[in-house]
Amino acid sequence: MSHPFHIVNQSPWPLTGALGALTTMSGLVSWFHTGSPNLMIMGNIIIILTMLQWWRDIAREATMQGHHTLPVTSGLKWGMILFIASEVLFFVSFFWAFFHSSLAPTPEIGAFWPPSGIIPFNPFQIPLLNTVVLLSSGISVTWAHHSLIEANNSQTTKALALTVVLGLYFTALQAFEYVEAPFTISDSSYGSTFFVATGFHGMHVIIGTSFLLICLMRNMSSQFSPTHHFGFEAAAWYWHFVDVVWLFLFVSIYWWGG
């Protein structure tokens, strides 16, 4: 019977992805106990290879095999919306932990915030620069989207390349900030909430940058059209989510919390 839905073929990538995640987690625990990161690196390699192969298959389904019909695309959109909603709740838990500790600081940390002995970052140095960088990347990815809708492939490529560069620049600045940090993740509830919240956001920036880099490569291969480019839209939605989370991080943890 003919229908517009895509019956997904059997794929090894969910299994290899799960094995990569298991290897990475086991390797992380092993690294803590033995000091050797080799098993974790192997797990990361398995995950990266799985991502590349899985992305390749989905790109083929969308552009060469014609499987991404309107009903399928609608399902993908709702799937992405629900995924971003789950990510929102993921970060809500970090903000909850931060405000739980900061609004009513306990005597164990000096009964004030930031805790005794903690020297917080100046929010108007690297954090403010990172805010400008990330907001600029939000503008450039919107520029890329409008250029794609207008079938301006050259402008889309330039805007996407600029967004990827800004994402890499943000990651480099955050890495420098971590290296220069005057406190660690083990320094009271301030250190733990700061590094867990900003660290997971940094991981999301790396994931979003990878997502946009794949979109850049696909656009350069003419795999997007003005009416059929949900892969790019999903990446743009994710990137705007990352932007909004950073604004909350900057205002609450860097500025108010510092």
Salt bridges, closest charged atoms under 4 A:
ASP57 OD1 - ARG56 NH2 2.77
GLU61 OE1 - HIS6 ND1 3.90
GLU61 OE1 - HIS68 NE2 3.75
GLU87 OE1 - HIS204 NE2 2.26
GLU233 OE2 - HIS145 NE2 3.61
GLU233 OE2 - HIS229 NE2 3.57
